[in-house]
Amino acid sequence: INNGDGDIEMTDEYDNKNNNNNKNNNLVIYNKNPQDVDEYFDDICTELNCCEEKYLPDANYMAKQKDINHRMRAILIDWLIDVHLKYKMVPQTMYIAVNLIDRFLSMNETTRVKLQLVGVTSMFIASKYEEIYPPELKDFVYITDNAYVKSQVLDMESKMLGSLNFDITFPTQWSFLQIFRKKLDLDQKTFNYAWFLMELSLINYKMLRFKMSQIAASAIFIAIRTLNYYNKADFEKNTGYSESSIQECVKEINNNRR
């Protein structure tokens, strides 16, 4: 039965059977949607935590760039957020694209003339990976006001994927926000506020020194403290982060709001 929010609710008969079957085990059901594969939820969380550091960019890569700086990066990502909104792409696409940009720039010196090409190509790659109906190549050329041609985007795509060893399957801040949302049973208002804070953090180059799970946990921490839903024991148990371990990240996110 569709409850109007896109989630599927099982019948009472299924619920009773499920409850009886689980009386003697420790399986925690976070969501009744079978596509959420609750029986593997904890294993998925563990795997994402284990591999996230592998996909972090160099937090100081701008020191190696001669023609671009963190302000240009901020302008680029702000523009990509508008592109992402214009084509109504899913949230994960944006976070994948930014990660691809930062990881590529960590390994490759780029000129300011090519920076927008790197950005739009990253969004092109991310959309093909994540979207059901991604924008076409011509759309990405058009959105740059024809500053580049199709062949340049395709050439950059080949260069980026080669540099990144085709590693485009990785957890993002959005991945961890979804996990923490289920574990903490966040209401929509708190979730939206944390999402807003997390999206603001994409523009800030200084946020690269924090892990993706740390950023998600910090955004949620600010949201629940602001809305007076904070429970210290519950937060630390379900995110794996203590207040002291996210103090610097929380401070930086708060700076993004000013």
C-alpha positions as CSV (number, residue, x, y, z in Angstrom):
1,I,0.0,0.0,0.0
2,N,1.4,3.4,-0.9
3,N,1.2,5.8,2.0
4,G,1.6,8.9,-0.1
5,D,5.3,9.4,0.7
6,G,6.7,6.8,-1.8
7,D,7.2,4.2,0.9
8,I,5.5,0.8,0.8
9,E,3.7,-0.4,3.9
10,M,3.2,-4.2,4.4
11,T,-0.1,-5.6,5.4
12,D,-0.9,-6.5,9.0
13,E,-0.7,-10.2,8.2
14,Y,2.9,-9.7,7.0
15,D,3.8,-7.6,10.0
16,N,2.5,-10.2,12.4
17,K,4.4,-12.9,10.7
18,N,7.6,-10.8,10.6
19,N,7.3,-10.0,14.3
20,N,6.9,-13.6,15.2
21,N,9.9,-14.7,13.1
22,N,12.1,-12.0,14.7
23,K,11.3,-12.6,18.3
24,N,14.4,-14.6,18.9
25,N,16.9,-12.6,16.9
26,N,18.5,-9.2,17.0
27,L,17.6,-8.0,13.5
28,V,16.6,-4.3,13.7
29,I,14.0,-3.3,11.1
30,Y,14.8,0.3,10.1
31,N,12.3,0.6,7.2
32,K,9.5,-1.6,5.9
33,N,10.5,-1.0,2.3
34,P,12.0,-4.3,1.1
35,Q,14.3,-2.4,-1.3
36,D,16.1,-1.1,1.7
37,V,17.4,-4.7,2.4
38,D,17.3,-4.2,6.2
39,E,18.9,-7.7,6.8
40,Y,22.1,-6.3,5.2
41,F,21.9,-2.8,6.5
42,D,24.5,-3.1,9.2
43,D,26.9,-4.9,6.8
44,I,26.4,-2.1,4.3
45,C,27.2,0.5,6.9
46,T,30.3,-1.3,8.0
47,E,31.6,-1.5,4.4
48,L,30.9,2.1,3.7
49,N,32.8,3.2,6.8
50,C,35.7,1.0,5.9
51,C,36.1,2.2,2.3
52,E,35.3,5.9,2.5
53,E,38.9,7.1,3.2
54,K,40.1,5.4,0.0
55,Y,38.1,8.0,-2.0
56,L,39.0,11.2,-0.2
57,P,40.8,13.8,-2.2
58,D,44.0,15.5,-1.1
59,A,42.8,18.1,1.4
60,N,45.7,20.5,0.3
61,Y,45.7,19.9,-3.5
62,M,45.3,23.6,-4.3
63,A,48.9,24.1,-3.1
64,K,49.9,22.2,-6.2
65,Q,47.7,24.1,-8.6
66,K,49.3,27.1,-10.2
67,D,46.4,28.6,-12.2
68,I,43.4,28.0,-10.0
69,N,42.5,28.6,-6.4
70,H,39.8,27.7,-3.8
71,R,37.6,30.7,-4.8
72,M,37.4,29.4,-8.4
73,R,36.5,26.0,-7.1
74,A,33.7,27.6,-5.0
75,I,32.3,29.5,-8.0
76,L,32.4,26.3,-10.1
77,I,30.5,24.2,-7.5
78,D,28.0,26.9,-6.9
79,W,27.3,26.9,-10.7
80,L,27.1,23.1,-10.7
81,I,24.5,23.2,-8.0
82,D,22.4,25.4,-10.3
83,V,23.0,23.0,-13.2
84,H,22.0,20.0,-10.9
85,L,18.8,21.8,-10.0
86,K,18.0,22.9,-13.5
87,Y,18.0,19.3,-14.8
88,K,16.3,17.9,-11.6
89,M,18.9,15.3,-10.8
90,V,19.0,13.2,-7.7
91,P,21.0,14.5,-4.7
92,Q,23.7,11.8,-4.9
93,T,24.7,12.9,-8.4
94,M,25.9,16.3,-7.0
95,Y,28.0,14.7,-4.3
96,I,29.6,12.2,-6.7
97,A,30.4,15.0,-9.2
98,V,32.1,17.2,-6.5
99,N,34.2,14.2,-5.3
100,L,35.3,13.5,-8.9
101,I,36.3,17.1,-9.3
102,D,38.4,17.1,-6.2
103,R,40.0,13.8,-6.7
104,F,40.9,14.6,-10.3
105,L,42.4,18.0,-9.3
106,S,44.4,16.2,-6.6
107,M,46.2,14.4,-9.3
108,N,46.2,16.7,-12.3
109,E,47.2,20.4,-12.7
110,T,44.5,22.3,-14.5
111,T,44.2,25.8,-16.0
112,R,41.4,28.1,-15.2
113,V,40.2,27.9,-18.8
114,K,39.7,24.1,-18.4
115,L,38.2,24.2,-14.8
116,Q,34.6,24.6,-16.0
117,L,35.2,21.7,-18.4
118,V,36.4,19.5,-15.5
119,G,33.3,20.5,-13.6
120,V,30.7,19.8,-16.3
121,T,32.5,16.6,-17.3
122,S,32.3,15.4,-13.7
123,M,28.6,16.1,-13.7
124,F,28.2,14.3,-17.0
125,I,29.9,11.2,-15.6
126,A,28.0,11.3,-12.3
127,S,24.7,11.7,-14.0
128,K,25.3,8.7,-16.3
129,Y,26.2,6.7,-13.3
130,E,23.4,7.7,-11.0
131,E,20.4,9.0,-13.0
132,I,17.7,6.9,-14.7
133,Y,17.4,9.5,-17.4
134,P,20.6,11.6,-17.4
135,P,20.9,14.8,-19.4
136,E,22.4,14.3,-22.9
137,L,25.9,15.4,-23.9
138,K,24.4,18.3,-25.9
139,D,22.7,19.5,-22.7
140,F,26.0,19.8,-20.9
141,V,27.6,21.6,-23.8
142,Y,24.6,24.0,-24.0
143,I,24.8,24.7,-20.2
144,T,28.3,26.0,-20.6
145,D,27.1,28.5,-23.2
146,N,28.9,26.5,-25.8
147,A,32.3,27.3,-24.3
148,Y,33.3,23.8,-25.2
149,V,32.3,21.3,-27.9
150,K,31.2,17.7,-27.5
151,S,34.6,16.3,-28.4
152,Q,36.2,18.3,-25.6
153,V,33.8,16.9,-23.0
154,L,34.4,13.4,-24.2
155,D,38.1,13.8,-24.2
156,M,38.0,15.1,-20.7
157,E,35.7,12.2,-19.7
158,S,38.3,9.8,-20.9
159,K,41.1,11.6,-19.2
160,M,39.3,11.8,-15.9
161,L,38.2,8.2,-15.8
162,G,41.7,7.1,-16.6
163,S,43.2,9.2,-13.8
164,L,40.6,7.9,-11.3
165,N,41.1,4.3,-12.5
166,F,37.3,4.2,-13.2
167,D,36.7,4.3,-9.4
168,I,33.3,6.0,-9.4
169,T,31.5,3.7,-6.9
170,F,32.0,5.2,-3.5
171,P,30.1,6.5,-0.5
172,T,29.4,10.2,-0.3
173,Q,28.1,12.6,2.4
174,W,24.6,11.9,1.0
175,S,25.1,8.1,1.5
176,F,25.9,8.6,5.2
177,L,23.1,11.2,5.7
178,Q,20.7,8.5,4.5
179,I,22.1,5.9,6.9
180,F,22.1,8.2,9.9
181,R,18.6,9.3,9.0
182,K,17.3,5.7,9.4
183,K,19.4,5.0,12.5
184,L,18.3,8.1,14.3
185,D,14.8,8.1,12.9
186,L,15.0,11.8,11.8
187,D,11.9,13.6,11.0
188,Q,11.6,15.4,7.6
189,K,12.3,18.9,9.1
190,T,15.5,17.8,10.8
191,F,16.7,15.8,7.7
192,N,16.1,18.8,5.4
193,Y,18.0,21.2,7.6
194,A,21.0,18.7,7.8
195,W,20.8,18.3,4.0
196,F,20.9,22.1,3.6
197,L,24.0,22.4,5.8
198,M,25.7,19.6,4.0
199,E,25.1,21.1,0.6
200,L,26.5,24.4,1.8
201,S,29.7,22.5,2.9
202,L,30.3,21.4,-0.7
203,I,31.5,24.9,-1.7
204,N,33.9,25.2,1.2
205,Y,37.4,23.9,0.2
206,K,38.4,23.6,3.9
207,M,35.8,20.8,4.3
208,L,38.0,18.4,2.3
209,R,40.0,17.6,5.5
210,F,37.0,15.8,7.0
211,K,35.6,12.4,6.2
212,M,32.3,12.2,4.4
213,S,30.6,10.4,7.3
214,Q,32.0,13.1,9.7
215,I,30.4,15.8,7.6
216,A,27.1,14.1,7.5
217,A,27.2,13.4,11.3
218,S,28.2,17.0,12.0
219,A,25.3,18.4,9.8
220,I,22.9,16.2,11.7
221,F,24.4,17.3,15.0
222,I,23.8,21.0,14.3
223,A,20.3,20.3,13.0
224,I,19.1,18.3,16.0
225,R,20.7,20.7,18.5
226,T,19.1,23.6,16.7
227,L,15.7,22.0,16.8
228,N,16.1,20.7,20.3
229,Y,16.0,17.0,19.5
230,Y,19.4,16.1,20.7
231,N,20.0,13.0,22.7
232,K,23.8,12.5,23.3
233,A,23.8,8.8,23.8
234,D,21.5,8.1,20.9
235,F,23.6,10.3,18.6
236,E,26.9,8.8,19.5
237,K,25.6,5.2,19.3
238,N,24.1,5.6,15.9
239,T,26.7,7.8,14.1
240,G,29.8,6.4,15.8
241,Y,31.0,10.0,16.5
242,S,31.4,11.7,19.9
243,E,30.8,15.4,20.3
244,S,34.6,16.0,20.7
245,S,35.4,14.1,17.5
246,I,33.2,16.3,15.3
247,Q,33.9,19.6,17.1
248,E,36.1,21.1,14.3
249,C,33.8,19.9,11.5
250,V,30.8,21.4,13.3
251,K,32.7,24.7,13.6
252,E,33.6,24.8,9.9
253,I,30.0,24.0,8.9
254,N,28.7,26.8,11.1
255,N,31.2,29.1,9.4
256,N,29.6,28.2,6.0
257,R,26.3,29.8,7.2
258,R,27.8,33.2,7.8
